[in-house]
């Protein structure tokens, strides 16, 4: 079993809206900003570290609160 990271709005080739229209996208996010490399690195380090050793089969959502704001 593996764990995964599900990114939200991060500036990338895959997410051109966040990359090309950062301010507009950021206004729609509860966190008020798009994700950064450090946000993604922190999630990956957590899952790879002793702190995440007992997290198994989980998808860690790194989306600035979008998932819960739509509920």
N, C-alpha and C positions, 0 to 999 in steps of 0.2 A: 504494500500500500504506500502511496506517496502523498505528499502535500503539494499544493500549488499556490501561485500568486496570481490574482486576477486584478490587473491594473485598470484604473479608470482613465481619466483625462491626463495623459502625459504627452508632451510635445515629441512627435516622432513621425517617421514616414508613414507608418500605419495609421496614425491619428492626425491627419493633416489639419483638421478643424482646431484641435488644441494647439498645434504648432503654428498655424497661420493666423489664428484669431484668439490668441491667448486671453486677452482682457474680456472679450465677449463670453467665452466659455467659462472663465473664472467667476464671472458674476452669477452664473447658474449653479455653482457648486457651494454646498454648505461651508466648506473650508475657505472659500473665497479666493482660491488659487488653484492652478493646475499642479499636478504632481511634479516632483523633482527627482533627479537621479538619487539624491540622498534618501528620499522616501522609499524608493524601490530597493536601494541597498540595505536600508534598515530592516525591511521585511525579509529580504534574502538572508541577511546575517542572523536574524532571529531564528528563522527556520533551520539554518545550518548550525546554530550554536547549541550549547548545552541548555540554554533557556527554552529552546523549542524542541528539545529531545523527546518530549512526551506528546507532542502535537503530531498526530498521525492521521492521514486521510482527510485533511482539512484544506479548504480553499481560503486563503487569507486575502480578503478584499481590500485593496489599497486604492480607494476611489474618492477620498475627501468627503465622505458622507453621503454620496449620491444614492446608494442602495437604500438607506434608511429614510432619506428625505422623500422618496417617491412612494413610500408606504402609506 
